Amino acid sequence: MKKKAKITRKIGANKGNPRLWLEGKLLLEFGWNRGDHFFPSYAAGKLTYSKTPKLRGSPERAVAGTSCRPIIDTCGAFLGATCGFNTGETVELKVSRLKIVVTPLKPSKCA
């Protein structure tokens, strides 16, 4: 199991709203398995998934999918309005065993 990495992904779309879809090997390599509970937090320019123990009545979410292909699917207008992520843009993921932090990819200084 890897300890941490930086990875890029593009923001997709579903029904006109921005969508971040994470699945499979990316999650498995860092110990994010189907059924694991996490708490998403949304802020300007940042989305964070933090693993949590299962707490009764708490607003956490769970990793979906199968044991071979876990999935975290986040979709909604709030991704654009709150986090500033728009369809087609590239974001950077800082992934570890306990946290996934998503931020906009900084533009290249060479561009």
C-alpha positions, 0 to 999 in steps of 0.5 A, a space after each residue: 500500500 502506498 503512503 501518499 501521492 499527487 495525481 491529477 484528474 479532470 472534472 467531468 459532468 453529470 446532468 450539467 453539474 461538475 462531477 469528480 469520479 474516483 475509482 479502482 486502483 487509485 483508491 485501492 493503492 491507498 487503502 480506500 476500500 468499499 464501505 470505508 466511511 469518510 467525511 467530505 468538507 467543501 471550501 473555496 478552492 478545496 475539497 477534502 475527504 477524511 476517513 472516519 470511523 462509522 459514527 451513528 447518525 453522522 453526515 459521513 459518506 461511504 466508499 461505494 462500488 465493489 471490493 475490486 473497484 471502489 468508487 467515490 462519486 461527488 457531483 453537484 452544483 456546489 463543486 463549482 459554486 463552493 469549491 470553484 471546480 468547473 467541468 473540464 478543468 484539471 484538479 490535483 489530488 493529494 492522496 494518503 491513507 486517511 485523506 484525499 485533498 482536491 485542489 485546482 491544478 496550478 497553471 504552468 509558469 511556462 504557459 
